[in-house]
Amino acid sequence: MSEPELASPSIATHAPAPLSLIHNAQFIEQPGLQHWLTRLREGAVAREQQRTLLFDELRTFAQWGLGTLRLPAELGGPGWTVPQLLDFVRLIAAHDPNAAHALRNHFLFVEIILSLPPGALRQRWLLHIADGALLGDANSERTGPISKGGASLLHKIAGGWRLNGRKFYSTGCIYADWLFVTAYDTAGHQHWVMVPAQAPGVELIDDWDGFGQRLTGSGTTVFTDVFIPDADILVEDMARPGAVPKQGAFAQLYLTTAVAGVIDGILHDATRLLQERPRNFPHGTTDSARQDPLLLEGIGYLSTWSFAASAAIRTAAQTIDTLQAARSARLTEAETAQAAQAASLAAAQAKLLVDDLATRAATRLFDLAGASATSTTLALDRHWRNARTIASHNPPAFKARAIGDLHVNDAPLPRFFF
């Protein structure tokens, strides 16, 4: 009996696929998923030009259980490794990096919950994810301390709390079912708070005005007297002095994976352009562009850069798997810290390499097709804009400096947000 096909992204009424579909090691080859990815790529330019958000596409993603890829088998997930997950994320990003980026905080939250010790809190949120919930993140603010939380406040009331605040860079929140939010109580203690996206007093505003990644929902989220029950306060301050870091390397590497996907997308578009180009440059070495060795050389470089980016992501992803295994095995604090440092180093090194390759690849694309490739109907400039926007989350100078300090002075890498 053949596997069922995935629903078309534009048809939200199709029944969700059984989670057994994603236990299939060859599930990426399933015709339905290929159809979803093809639709994602084919609609990327029109969505960008018309600012059409990815509601249908990401809801289909959730309905088919694809947000559960890291969940263990006992919860209905396939228990993918981090390298397997990021391979899939890179594939999504190759078709539309907006979709991959919008899902970043969902998969980050999954990693955070998986890193918690067994207990009711961990079990509750893993079950939410198993039920198909998508998670978003509303932490950063335009002003205030870098430790996050800023001016967002929690006031204790009978039976719970009231949350007031205004967040920006709320990536993925506009598509999410739940938001995880940082805020301070009146005593100055930071808390992580879980908020239903549709709760009264929550306003999600699509006002992200970056020149790239326009459809990630990275705009403003406003909380006005939002009621938060005690059960939805995650008491631990995950960035307090002495706290164990919670998957910072994963958060960083996920972004770099999206950039690697952009390189894959550039290779796809460059290959198609050369295959379909009706004429060559006036001084080309052949009449046919697709036979010109100089243009074929350009494709060779793009393919090699895609290969290098993929290898860097997989190598770094393995160190994060090792870190997660160390946490699960409850190794000593020193052993876990060593694994965390290795993961942070690999993620930072991958970023420095992949970001550079992406901007070079986005430029090389236009050397293959000439002025006609600058047509706004093709929107090929989106590749550079998207890669540059993602890479700008963390300036490379700070990564390179910390790596140099580690090598020369044996200085530890930063513990948080690195």
C-alpha positions, 0 to 999 in steps of 0.5 A: 500500500502506497503512502498518502500524499501530502496536502497541497499547501493551498488546501487547508481542509485536507486531513493531516497525514499519519505521523508514520509517514515521517518514519519513512527514511525516504520520506523526502522522496514522497510525491506529496512532499515534493509537491509542497516543496515545488509549490514553495519554490514556484510561489516564492517570487510572487509571495515576495512581490505581493507580500503574501505571508506563508499561512497556508504553507506553514499550516500544512507543514504543521498539519502533516506533523513535520514540526515533530521531527525531533520528538522521540518515538514514544511521543509519535515523532521519528526522533531525528538527529540534529544533522537530519533535521538541519538537512531538511531545514536546508532543503526548505530554505533552498525553496524559500528561506522565509519558510525555513527562517519562520520555523526557526523558533519552533525548532529552537523551542523543541530543543530547549524542551528536550534539554529539560530534565524529565518531569511534568513541564517537559512532558506537557510541552512535548505533548503540545508539539506532538499535537501539531502546535507551532511555536514562536518567539517574542523576546527582543525589543528595540531598546533595553538590555541585551539580556532580553525582556527589556520593558516587558513586565509581569504583575502578579494577580489572583490566579496568575499574572498580567503581561504587558510589553512590546516586542520586535523581531518576533520571528514566526509569531504570526504563524504560531499557536504559542509564543514564548516570551521574556518578561520581568516581574516587579522584583526584577526577575526575568521569566520565560512565559508561554502565551497562546497566540490568540489570547485576548490582548495579544496583537501580532503586527506584520511590520517587519521592513527589512529588505530581505526575509520579508515574510518571516513575520519578524515584526511587532508583538504587543501584549496588553494585560494578557492573562498568564496562568501560573502554569504557563510561567517557566520559572527558570531564567535561562540566561541567569548567572550560573545557568546552563546554556539552552541551545544557543549553538543550535539557534545560531547554526539554524540561521546558518543552515538557512543561509546554506539553503540560499546557496542551494537555491542560487545553484538551482536558479543559476543552472536553470538560467544557463539551461534556458538562456537563448544566446551567449555573450558577444565574446563568449567562446561558443554560440550556446551559453550552456556549452560555454566553458567559462559559464560552466565554470561558474556553475562548478564553483556554485556547486562546490560552494553548496557542497562546502556549506552542506559539509560545514552544517553537517559537521557542526550539527553533529557537535550539537547532537553530541551536546544533547546526548551529554545533557540526556546522559546527565554528564558532569557539568564540566563535561557538558560545558566542554560539549557546549563549547565544541558546539558553539565553536563549530556553529561559529566557524560554520557561520563565518564560512557559509555567510561568505560563500552565500554573498559570493554565490549571489553575485556569481549568479549574475555573471552567468546570465547578464543584464537580463537576470536583473529583471524584477520579474525574476527577483533574483536579487532576493537571494543576496538580500535574504542571505545578507539579512539572515547573516546580519543577525550576528556580525562575523567580527564578534565570532571571529574575535572570540575564535581567535581569543580561544586559539591564542589565549585559551579564552572560553567562548561566550556562554549565551547568544553565541 
